[in-house]
Amino acid sequence: MAAQHLFESATAPIDPLRRRFIISWAHALGFIGCNMLTTTEIAIFLGLGVLFAGGLIIVSRWAETRPALLAAYALIAASFLFVGFAIRAENAGTWIGFEMTGVAIFGTLAGLTIVGSAWFVVAGLALHPVWALYIHYFGAGAVFAPAPFVWASVGFDIAAALYVLFSILSGGDKKKHQAIAPQRRRKGGGA
């Protein structure tokens, strides 16, 4: 008799408020959403991100353009990919708005790089892994953002930031920037 009662209570439908309470606590404790990867998986996906950054470096050298410029475009694209993942969320409208805030933040840093200093993209690429890990791996965004993509994004961001930083410090970025936008020359000596 007791076993039958236990079975019936376990299979009975749960009211929505109680269900949300259970899911929120299970998520907070890490039982739902956080698809924690093993150390080996993390290393593999970090390496994949570094490999993609290597592709960015090759394209930058082949096209003879500023690495910071390509990295700025890549930062914008990575931010928009998280918006695409937010469409899968349970409350997609809220998450899309939240992810668009990230696009605005990182897009602003990328835009400042395009019109100004390459240091802005280094800052954006350094902050993007913090955003990705805190929100999309350890936080509530883990429900919809694939953990392998988060780690690949982290690897890409760090490797690209280090390459752009190297490019700035070695002076290669300035040379390419001057070649792209040469100084105006005045004709006739007038004011």
ABEGO torsion letter per residue (X at the ends): XAAAAAAAAAABBBBAAAAAAAAAAAAAAGABGBBBBBAAAAAAAAAAAAAAAAAAAAAAAAAGBBAAAAAAAAAAAAAAAAAAAAAABABAAAAAAAAAAAAAAAAAAAAAAAABBAAAAAAAAAAAAAAAAAAAAABAAAAABBAAAAAAAAAAAAAAAAAAAAAAAAGAAAAAAAAABBBBBBBGGBX
